[in-house]
Amino acid sequence: MLYDPNSKRIKGREHLIEYRKAYQKNKL
């Protein structure tokens, strides 16, 4: 749900940052 190719294509770096934040949150 978080990982959206279209959203990544549009936002790019912002999406990557959000993805990393979500990943760290899930890891904890």
N, C-alpha and C positions, 0 to 999 in steps of 0.2 A: 504493500500500500504506500509506504513512504517512498520506495524507489520507483520513480516514474520517468522513463526515458524522455518523454516529451518535456516534462518539467525541467529535467536536467539539461536538456538541450537549450531551453529558454534561459533559465537562471544561471546555469553553469556553476561557477564557483560558490555562489550562495547556497545552492542545493547541496553541494558537496559538504559544505560546513554543517548544514542542518543534518545531513546524513551521519556525519562523524559524531555530532552531539548526541543524536538519537542512539547511535551504536554504543557510545560510552555509557549512556544512561541505562541501556539494557544490560550492559556488561556488569554494572554495579548491582 
